[in-house]
Amino acid sequence: MKQFSTITNTVLACVLIFALFSIGLPGFNARAATPTPTTQPVQQSQPAACDSTRSVQVSGVAVVNVTPDRALVKLGVQSNGKSAKEAQAKNSATIKEVVKALTSLGIEEKDIATDWYTIEPLYGDYDSLSIEGYRIHNIVEITVRDATKANEAMIAAFQAGANQVVDVQFYTSELRKYRDQARELAMKAAREKADALSGAAGAEVGCILTIAENTQSNFYGGWWYGYGANQSMMTQNVIQNAAPTGSESPTLDEGPLNAGQISVRAEVTASFGLK
């Protein structure tokens, strides 16, 4: 009898639990089915479209004059001989002396390189095919990392046997820095010109429509793709000297070379919408 009572109580408890679960389940399902509210993104106000129907197109030019800190010197050693072997031996011996003289000045061998080398026969006369000897042209390119030592390097090379000056160029090791300066100044000049032109026409400059750079506008030493310095200077809006910060312009040692200044030029074309 006691066992029967226990079974009955167990069955009643199970029925009660089932009934409670059945009553609470719809509410649970309803809560589960309710979507979680999401935050709507804030609408950003869009800027007004740039009006391209009314525009002004201008160009801006800027030149940054820089004191060079490096030099590239090309010197030649010309040697003659009755045979190619003799000419080669003479030329090699002279080149070794030139390299020795340059390295004694502190120029590293990695900064001394052969730029051009030719060997040609020497004929008896213009119409003759009789070879009387050979001539070697050996051009050495020297990077002088201190522009003030350019004259000293050239004189030392000639004393060692070099007999030709092929080319001398001065440049800056911070070309990117000064080119960026020139671009910034050129863009500023273009904007100022646009403001002046639009103001004269009773309008006002708005947004910028296009920007283009003339990549062939950089030049050095006063020459720009065949045009002399005076001709180039006539078109410039902005000219700025940019000597190295914290130092005076270097003075070259005594000799025929004069570094002066090199010019880094930038030119841009831009169009602006008008309000």
Buried (B, 14 or more C-beta within 10 A) or exposed (E): EEEEEEEEEEEEEEEEEEEEEEEEEEEEEEEEEEEEEEEEEEEEEEEEEEEEEEBBEBBBBBBBBBBBBBBBBBBBBBBBBEEBEBBBEBBBEBBEBBBEBBBEBEBEEEBBEEBEEEBEEBEEEEEEEEEEBBBBBBBBBBBBEBBBBBBBBBBBBBEBBBEBBBEBBBBBEBBEBBBBBBBBBBBBBBBBBBBEBBEEEEBEBBBBBEEEBBEEBBBBBBEBEEEEEEEBBEEBBBBBEBEBEEEEEBEBEEEEBEBBBBBBBBBBBBBBBBE
